Amino acid sequence: MNNDLFNILANNSNIDTQKLIDYLNDKLSYKERNEVERWITDNEIANDAVEGLQQLKNKKNLQAYVDQLNKNLQNQLQQKKQRNQKRRIKEYPWIYFTIIAILVLCIIAYLVIRNTLH
């Protein structure tokens, strides 16, 4: 699968994680900060993520936190995918053959009984 699907902070946007981290560390120009702030106001998930990351006291470890969030999200998505695959009924061609054979036998039995009674 594409790793971009698991990037929680840059999902569905043109802003990458590094730009968001630079925003949190006040390393962006005015124009870039304005662009990030507009994106945050339009994206509820990003807004929640940024608010949570802004509350961190040690901003030196932001990249580690973001990486850990992405890793945890990837693990959760992988586990969910595996559970869904386990729940799925496996298709076996012999099941279809057995059902058709039983139906054909029932029809033949019906026709034989009907002909013998008349």
C-alpha positions, 0 to 999 in steps of 0.5 A: 500500500501507499505510505501516504495513506498512513500520513495522518497530518498530511492526508488529503492536502498539499501540505506535508508533515515537515511543513506542519512541523516547521509551522509548529516550530515557528520556522515558516515565512509569513506566506507559508504560515498563512497557507498552513493556517488556512489549511488548518481552518478548513481541515478539522482533523488537521486542526485537532492534530495541530492543537494537540501537538501545540500543547506539547512542552518539548517541541524538539521531539515533534518529528518523533511524535508525528512518526509514532502517530503515523506508525500507530495509525498504520498498525491499526489500519493493518490490523483492521484489514487483517480482521476484515480478511479473516471475516470474509467467507472464502470462496470454494468452487466445490461449494457451488458445485455441491449446491448445483448438484443438490438442486439438480437432484431435487428437480430430478426427484420431483419429476420422477415422483410426479411422473410415477403418480400420474 
